[in-house]
Amino acid sequence: MSAVTKASGALKSVDYEVFGRVQGKVGLGAYTEEEARKLGVVGWVKNTSQGTVTGQVQGPEDKVNAMKSWLSKVGSPSSRIDRTNFSNEKEIPKLDFTGFSTRY
């Protein structure tokens, strides 16, 4: 565990699902990956067959909270987020991922 991780407090993990106009040419998956890298969180993003975007974010609590806010309010420039559901939010002893990826 790095000094950065220890210094920023508890590690958090949260699953998310974003509803609205979030698939197709809006590029939410790519923007999510980019935002996650900027913030320094790890996890994944994936389009679902129901037309939503789902995934998991892990990292220091403050960074996970920043990502949750971005997933709820910002998204990609051409997406329209109607709502975002968060579930399974918990403290974790270590990160399960080394980066942030798009799953297919």
Phi and psi in radians as a Rosetta constraint file:
Dihedral C 1 N 2 CA 2 C 2 CIRCULARHARMONIC -1.375 0.35
Dihedral N 2 CA 2 C 2 N 3 CIRCULARHARMONIC 2.825 0.35
Dihedral C 2 N 3 CA 3 C 3 CIRCULARHARMONIC -1.082 0.35
Dihedral N 3 CA 3 C 3 N 4 CIRCULARHARMONIC -0.613 0.35
Dihedral C 3 N 4 CA 4 C 4 CIRCULARHARMONIC -1.058 0.35
Dihedral N 4 CA 4 C 4 N 5 CIRCULARHARMONIC -0.818 0.35
Dihedral C 4 N 5 CA 5 C 5 CIRCULARHARMONIC -1.056 0.35
Dihedral N 5 CA 5 C 5 N 6 CIRCULARHARMONIC -0.806 0.35
Dihedral C 5 N 6 CA 6 C 6 CIRCULARHARMONIC -1.110 0.35
Dihedral N 6 CA 6 C 6 N 7 CIRCULARHARMONIC -0.724 0.35
Dihedral C 6 N 7 CA 7 C 7 CIRCULARHARMONIC -1.156 0.35
Dihedral N 7 CA 7 C 7 N 8 CIRCULARHARMONIC -0.544 0.35
Dihedral C 7 N 8 CA 8 C 8 CIRCULARHARMONIC -1.583 0.35
Dihedral N 8 CA 8 C 8 N 9 CIRCULARHARMONIC 0.153 0.35
Dihedral C 8 N 9 CA 9 C 9 CIRCULARHARMONIC 1.591 0.35
Dihedral N 9 CA 9 C 9 N 10 CIRCULARHARMONIC -2.684 0.35
Dihedral C 9 N 10 CA 10 C 10 CIRCULARHARMONIC -1.143 0.35
Dihedral N 10 CA 10 C 10 N 11 CIRCULARHARMONIC 2.544 0.35
Dihedral C 10 N 11 CA 11 C 11 CIRCULARHARMONIC -1.565 0.35
Dihedral N 11 CA 11 C 11 N 12 CIRCULARHARMONIC 2.424 0.35
Dihedral C 11 N 12 CA 12 C 12 CIRCULARHARMONIC -2.133 0.35
Dihedral N 12 CA 12 C 12 N 13 CIRCULARHARMONIC 2.676 0.35
Dihedral C 12 N 13 CA 13 C 13 CIRCULARHARMONIC -2.290 0.35
Dihedral N 13 CA 13 C 13 N 14 CIRCULARHARMONIC 2.402 0.35
Dihedral C 13 N 14 CA 14 C 14 CIRCULARHARMONIC -2.570 0.35
Dihedral N 14 CA 14 C 14 N 15 CIRCULARHARMONIC 2.428 0.35
Dihedral C 14 N 15 CA 15 C 15 CIRCULARHARMONIC -1.613 0.35
Dihedral N 15 CA 15 C 15 N 16 CIRCULARHARMONIC 2.622 0.35
Dihedral C 15 N 16 CA 16 C 16 CIRCULARHARMONIC -2.470 0.35
Dihedral N 16 CA 16 C 16 N 17 CIRCULARHARMONIC 2.716 0.35
Dihedral C 16 N 17 CA 17 C 17 CIRCULARHARMONIC -2.480 0.35
Dihedral N 17 CA 17 C 17 N 18 CIRCULARHARMONIC 2.198 0.35
Dihedral C 17 N 18 CA 18 C 18 CIRCULARHARMONIC -1.867 0.35
Dihedral N 18 CA 18 C 18 N 19 CIRCULARHARMONIC 2.247 0.35
Dihedral C 18 N 19 CA 19 C 19 CIRCULARHARMONIC -1.940 0.35
Dihedral N 19 CA 19 C 19 N 20 CIRCULARHARMONIC 2.603 0.35
Dihedral C 19 N 20 CA 20 C 20 CIRCULARHARMONIC 2.323 0.35
Dihedral N 20 CA 20 C 20 N 21 CIRCULARHARMONIC -2.672 0.35
Dihedral C 20 N 21 CA 21 C 21 CIRCULARHARMONIC -1.577 0.35
Dihedral N 21 CA 21 C 21 N 22 CIRCULARHARMONIC 1.556 0.35
Dihedral C 21 N 22 CA 22 C 22 CIRCULARHARMONIC -2.189 0.35
Dihedral N 22 CA 22 C 22 N 23 CIRCULARHARMONIC 0.013 0.35
Dihedral C 22 N 23 CA 23 C 23 CIRCULARHARMONIC -2.097 0.35
Dihedral N 23 CA 23 C 23 N 24 CIRCULARHARMONIC 3.023 0.35
Dihedral C 23 N 24 CA 24 C 24 CIRCULARHARMONIC 1.453 0.35
Dihedral N 24 CA 24 C 24 N 25 CIRCULARHARMONIC -2.380 0.35
Dihedral C 24 N 25 CA 25 C 25 CIRCULARHARMONIC -1.309 0.35
Dihedral N 25 CA 25 C 25 N 26 CIRCULARHARMONIC -0.030 0.35
Dihedral C 25 N 26 CA 26 C 26 CIRCULARHARMONIC -1.314 0.35
Dihedral N 26 CA 26 C 26 N 27 CIRCULARHARMONIC -0.344 0.35
Dihedral C 26 N 27 CA 27 C 27 CIRCULARHARMONIC 1.163 0.35
Dihedral N 27 CA 27 C 27 N 28 CIRCULARHARMONIC 0.512 0.35
Dihedral C 27 N 28 CA 28 C 28 CIRCULARHARMONIC -1.071 0.35
Dihedral N 28 CA 28 C 28 N 29 CIRCULARHARMONIC -0.672 0.35
Dihedral C 28 N 29 CA 29 C 29 CIRCULARHARMONIC -1.038 0.35
Dihedral N 29 CA 29 C 29 N 30 CIRCULARHARMONIC -0.841 0.35
Dihedral C 29 N 30 CA 30 C 30 CIRCULARHARMONIC -1.125 0.35
Dihedral N 30 CA 30 C 30 N 31 CIRCULARHARMONIC -0.730 0.35
Dihedral C 30 N 31 CA 31 C 31 CIRCULARHARMONIC -1.170 0.35
Dihedral N 31 CA 31 C 31 N 32 CIRCULARHARMONIC -0.620 0.35
Dihedral C 31 N 32 CA 32 C 32 CIRCULARHARMONIC -1.103 0.35
Dihedral N 32 CA 32 C 32 N 33 CIRCULARHARMONIC -0.785 0.35
Dihedral C 32 N 33 CA 33 C 33 CIRCULARHARMONIC -1.061 0.35
Dihedral N 33 CA 33 C 33 N 34 CIRCULARHARMONIC -0.773 0.35
Dihedral C 33 N 34 CA 34 C 34 CIRCULARHARMONIC -1.107 0.35
Dihedral N 34 CA 34 C 34 N 35 CIRCULARHARMONIC -0.789 0.35
Dihedral C 34 N 35 CA 35 C 35 CIRCULARHARMONIC -1.115 0.35
Dihedral N 35 CA 35 C 35 N 36 CIRCULARHARMONIC -0.716 0.35
Dihedral C 35 N 36 CA 36 C 36 CIRCULARHARMONIC -1.056 0.35
Dihedral N 36 CA 36 C 36 N 37 CIRCULARHARMONIC -0.746 0.35
Dihedral C 36 N 37 CA 37 C 37 CIRCULARHARMONIC -1.150 0.35
Dihedral N 37 CA 37 C 37 N 38 CIRCULARHARMONIC -0.702 0.35
Dihedral C 37 N 38 CA 38 C 38 CIRCULARHARMONIC -1.044 0.35
Dihedral N 38 CA 38 C 38 N 39 CIRCULARHARMONIC -0.773 0.35
Dihedral C 38 N 39 CA 39 C 39 CIRCULARHARMONIC -1.360 0.35
Dihedral N 39 CA 39 C 39 N 40 CIRCULARHARMONIC -0.374 0.35
Dihedral C 39 N 40 CA 40 C 40 CIRCULARHARMONIC 1.474 0.35
Dihedral N 40 CA 40 C 40 N 41 CIRCULARHARMONIC 0.542 0.35
Dihedral C 40 N 41 CA 41 C 41 CIRCULARHARMONIC -1.836 0.35
Dihedral N 41 CA 41 C 41 N 42 CIRCULARHARMONIC 2.826 0.35
Dihedral C 41 N 42 CA 42 C 42 CIRCULARHARMONIC -2.089 0.35
Dihedral N 42 CA 42 C 42 N 43 CIRCULARHARMONIC 2.896 0.35
Dihedral C 42 N 43 CA 43 C 43 CIRCULARHARMONIC 2.516 0.35
Dihedral N 43 CA 43 C 43 N 44 CIRCULARHARMONIC -2.571 0.35
Dihedral C 43 N 44 CA 44 C 44 CIRCULARHARMONIC -2.702 0.35
Dihedral N 44 CA 44 C 44 N 45 CIRCULARHARMONIC 2.890 0.35
Dihedral C 44 N 45 CA 45 C 45 CIRCULARHARMONIC -2.449 0.35
Dihedral N 45 CA 45 C 45 N 46 CIRCULARHARMONIC 2.582 0.35
Dihedral C 45 N 46 CA 46 C 46 CIRCULARHARMONIC -2.726 0.35
Dihedral N 46 CA 46 C 46 N 47 CIRCULARHARMONIC 2.464 0.35
Dihedral C 46 N 47 CA 47 C 47 CIRCULARHARMONIC -1.353 0.35
Dihedral N 47 CA 47 C 47 N 48 CIRCULARHARMONIC 2.462 0.35
Dihedral C 47 N 48 CA 48 C 48 CIRCULARHARMONIC -1.816 0.35
Dihedral N 48 CA 48 C 48 N 49 CIRCULARHARMONIC 2.857 0.35
Dihedral C 48 N 49 CA 49 C 49 CIRCULARHARMONIC -1.241 0.35
Dihedral N 49 CA 49 C 49 N 50 CIRCULARHARMONIC -0.214 0.35
Dihedral C 49 N 50 CA 50 C 50 CIRCULARHARMONIC -1.522 0.35
Dihedral N 50 CA 50 C 50 N 51 CIRCULARHARMONIC 0.022 0.35
Dihedral C 50 N 51 CA 51 C 51 CIRCULARHARMONIC 1.523 0.35
Dihedral N 51 CA 51 C 51 N 52 CIRCULARHARMONIC 0.229 0.35
Dihedral C 51 N 52 CA 52 C 52 CIRCULARHARMONIC -1.875 0.35
Dihedral N 52 CA 52 C 52 N 53 CIRCULARHARMONIC 3.042 0.35
Dihedral C 52 N 53 CA 53 C 53 CIRCULARHARMONIC -2.078 0.35
Dihedral N 53 CA 53 C 53 N 54 CIRCULARHARMONIC 2.275 0.35
Dihedral C 53 N 54 CA 54 C 54 CIRCULARHARMONIC -2.231 0.35
Dihedral N 54 CA 54 C 54 N 55 CIRCULARHARMONIC 2.878 0.35
Dihedral C 54 N 55 CA 55 C 55 CIRCULARHARMONIC 2.973 0.35
Dihedral N 55 CA 55 C 55 N 56 CIRCULARHARMONIC -2.904 0.35
Dihedral C 55 N 56 CA 56 C 56 CIRCULARHARMONIC -2.474 0.35
Dihedral N 56 CA 56 C 56 N 57 CIRCULARHARMONIC 2.473 0.35
Dihedral C 56 N 57 CA 57 C 57 CIRCULARHARMONIC -2.157 0.35
Dihedral N 57 CA 57 C 57 N 58 CIRCULARHARMONIC 2.385 0.35
Dihedral C 57 N 58 CA 58 C 58 CIRCULARHARMONIC -2.354 0.35
Dihedral N 58 CA 58 C 58 N 59 CIRCULARHARMONIC 2.565 0.35
Dihedral C 58 N 59 CA 59 C 59 CIRCULARHARMONIC 2.791 0.35
Dihedral N 59 CA 59 C 59 N 60 CIRCULARHARMONIC -2.978 0.35
Dihedral C 59 N 60 CA 60 C 60 CIRCULARHARMONIC -1.024 0.35
Dihedral N 60 CA 60 C 60 N 61 CIRCULARHARMONIC 2.530 0.35
Dihedral C 60 N 61 CA 61 C 61 CIRCULARHARMONIC -0.913 0.35
Dihedral N 61 CA 61 C 61 N 62 CIRCULARHARMONIC -0.779 0.35
Dihedral C 61 N 62 CA 62 C 62 CIRCULARHARMONIC -1.139 0.35
Dihedral N 62 CA 62 C 62 N 63 CIRCULARHARMONIC -0.618 0.35
Dihedral C 62 N 63 CA 63 C 63 CIRCULARHARMONIC -1.299 0.35
Dihedral N 63 CA 63 C 63 N 64 CIRCULARHARMONIC -0.658 0.35
Dihedral C 63 N 64 CA 64 C 64 CIRCULARHARMONIC -1.101 0.35
Dihedral N 64 CA 64 C 64 N 65 CIRCULARHARMONIC -0.729 0.35
Dihedral C 64 N 65 CA 65 C 65 CIRCULARHARMONIC -1.101 0.35
Dihedral N 65 CA 65 C 65 N 66 CIRCULARHARMONIC -0.665 0.35
Dihedral C 65 N 66 CA 66 C 66 CIRCULARHARMONIC -1.128 0.35
Dihedral N 66 CA 66 C 66 N 67 CIRCULARHARMONIC -0.693 0.35
Dihedral C 66 N 67 CA 67 C 67 CIRCULARHARMONIC -1.188 0.35
Dihedral N 67 CA 67 C 67 N 68 CIRCULARHARMONIC -0.673 0.35
Dihedral C 67 N 68 CA 68 C 68 CIRCULARHARMONIC -1.068 0.35
Dihedral N 68 CA 68 C 68 N 69 CIRCULARHARMONIC -0.751 0.35
Dihedral C 68 N 69 CA 69 C 69 CIRCULARHARMONIC -1.087 0.35
Dihedral N 69 CA 69 C 69 N 70 CIRCULARHARMONIC -0.778 0.35
Dihedral C 69 N 70 CA 70 C 70 CIRCULARHARMONIC -1.081 0.35
Dihedral N 70 CA 70 C 70 N 71 CIRCULARHARMONIC -0.754 0.35
Dihedral C 70 N 71 CA 71 C 71 CIRCULARHARMONIC -1.172 0.35
Dihedral N 71 CA 71 C 71 N 72 CIRCULARHARMONIC -0.460 0.35
Dihedral C 71 N 72 CA 72 C 72 CIRCULARHARMONIC -1.515 0.35
Dihedral N 72 CA 72 C 72 N 73 CIRCULARHARMONIC -0.605 0.35
Dihedral C 72 N 73 CA 73 C 73 CIRCULARHARMONIC -2.075 0.35
Dihedral N 73 CA 73 C 73 N 74 CIRCULARHARMONIC -0.480 0.35
Dihedral C 73 N 74 CA 74 C 74 CIRCULARHARMONIC -1.840 0.35
Dihedral N 74 CA 74 C 74 N 75 CIRCULARHARMONIC -1.259 0.35
Dihedral C 74 N 75 CA 75 C 75 CIRCULARHARMONIC 1.180 0.35
Dihedral N 75 CA 75 C 75 N 76 CIRCULARHARMONIC -2.808 0.35
Dihedral C 75 N 76 CA 76 C 76 CIRCULARHARMONIC -1.458 0.35
Dihedral N 76 CA 76 C 76 N 77 CIRCULARHARMONIC 2.796 0.35
Dihedral C 76 N 77 CA 77 C 77 CIRCULARHARMONIC -0.956 0.35
Dihedral N 77 CA 77 C 77 N 78 CIRCULARHARMONIC -0.606 0.35
Dihedral C 77 N 78 CA 78 C 78 CIRCULARHARMONIC -1.831 0.35
Dihedral N 78 CA 78 C 78 N 79 CIRCULARHARMONIC 0.134 0.35
Dihedral C 78 N 79 CA 79 C 79 CIRCULARHARMONIC -1.448 0.35
Dihedral N 79 CA 79 C 79 N 80 CIRCULARHARMONIC 2.803 0.35
Dihedral C 79 N 80 CA 80 C 80 CIRCULARHARMONIC -2.235 0.35
Dihedral N 80 CA 80 C 80 N 81 CIRCULARHARMONIC 1.941 0.35
Dihedral C 80 N 81 CA 81 C 81 CIRCULARHARMONIC -1.610 0.35
Dihedral N 81 CA 81 C 81 N 82 CIRCULARHARMONIC 2.026 0.35
Dihedral C 81 N 82 CA 82 C 82 CIRCULARHARMONIC -1.458 0.35
Dihedral N 82 CA 82 C 82 N 83 CIRCULARHARMONIC -0.785 0.35
Dihedral C 82 N 83 CA 83 C 83 CIRCULARHARMONIC -2.839 0.35
Dihedral N 83 CA 83 C 83 N 84 CIRCULARHARMONIC 2.786 0.35
Dihedral C 83 N 84 CA 84 C 84 CIRCULARHARMONIC -2.284 0.35
Dihedral N 84 CA 84 C 84 N 85 CIRCULARHARMONIC 2.215 0.35
Dihedral C 84 N 85 CA 85 C 85 CIRCULARHARMONIC -1.747 0.35
Dihedral N 85 CA 85 C 85 N 86 CIRCULARHARMONIC 2.318 0.35
Dihedral C 85 N 86 CA 86 C 86 CIRCULARHARMONIC -1.992 0.35
Dihedral N 86 CA 86 C 86 N 87 CIRCULARHARMONIC 2.440 0.35
Dihedral C 86 N 87 CA 87 C 87 CIRCULARHARMONIC -2.550 0.35
Dihedral N 87 CA 87 C 87 N 88 CIRCULARHARMONIC 2.917 0.35
Dihedral C 87 N 88 CA 88 C 88 CIRCULARHARMONIC 0.929 0.35
Dihedral N 88 CA 88 C 88 N 89 CIRCULARHARMONIC 0.620 0.35
Dihedral C 88 N 89 CA 89 C 89 CIRCULARHARMONIC -1.296 0.35
Dihedral N 89 CA 89 C 89 N 90 CIRCULARHARMONIC 2.199 0.35
Dihedral C 89 N 90 CA 90 C 90 CIRCULARHARMONIC -2.724 0.35
Dihedral N 90 CA 90 C 90 N 91 CIRCULARHARMONIC 2.797 0.35
Dihedral C 90 N 91 CA 91 C 91 CIRCULARHARMONIC -1.375 0.35
Dihedral N 91 CA 91 C 91 N 92 CIRCULARHARMONIC 2.470 0.35
Dihedral C 91 N 92 CA 92 C 92 CIRCULARHARMONIC -2.212 0.35
Dihedral N 92 CA 92 C 92 N 93 CIRCULARHARMONIC 2.608 0.35
Dihedral C 92 N 93 CA 93 C 93 CIRCULARHARMONIC -1.304 0.35
Dihedral N 93 CA 93 C 93 N 94 CIRCULARHARMONIC -0.518 0.35
Dihedral C 93 N 94 CA 94 C 94 CIRCULARHARMONIC -2.693 0.35
Dihedral N 94 CA 94 C 94 N 95 CIRCULARHARMONIC 2.848 0.35
Dihedral C 94 N 95 CA 95 C 95 CIRCULARHARMONIC -1.308 0.35
Dihedral N 95 CA 95 C 95 N 96 CIRCULARHARMONIC 2.462 0.35
Dihedral C 95 N 96 CA 96 C 96 CIRCULARHARMONIC -1.581 0.35
Dihedral N 96 CA 96 C 96 N 97 CIRCULARHARMONIC -0.194 0.35
Dihedral C 96 N 97 CA 97 C 97 CIRCULARHARMONIC -2.218 0.35
Dihedral N 97 CA 97 C 97 N 98 CIRCULARHARMONIC 2.738 0.35
Dihedral C 97 N 98 CA 98 C 98 CIRCULARHARMONIC -1.784 0.35
Dihedral N 98 CA 98 C 98 N 99 CIRCULARHARMONIC -0.234 0.35
Dihedral C 98 N 99 CA 99 C 99 CIRCULARHARMONIC -2.702 0.35
Dihedral N 99 CA 99 C 99 N 100 CIRCULARHARMONIC -2.848 0.35
Dihedral C 99 N 100 CA 100 C 100 CIRCULARHARMONIC -2.125 0.35
Dihedral N 100 CA 100 C 100 N 101 CIRCULARHARMONIC 2.225 0.35
Dihedral C 100 N 101 CA 101 C 101 CIRCULARHARMONIC -2.305 0.35
Dihedral N 101 CA 101 C 101 N 102 CIRCULARHARMONIC 2.826 0.35
Dihedral C 101 N 102 CA 102 C 102 CIRCULARHARMONIC -1.719 0.35
Dihedral N 102 CA 102 C 102 N 103 CIRCULARHARMONIC 2.275 0.35
Dihedral C 102 N 103 CA 103 C 103 CIRCULARHARMONIC -1.794 0.35
Dihedral N 103 CA 103 C 103 N 104 CIRCULARHARMONIC 2.643 0.35
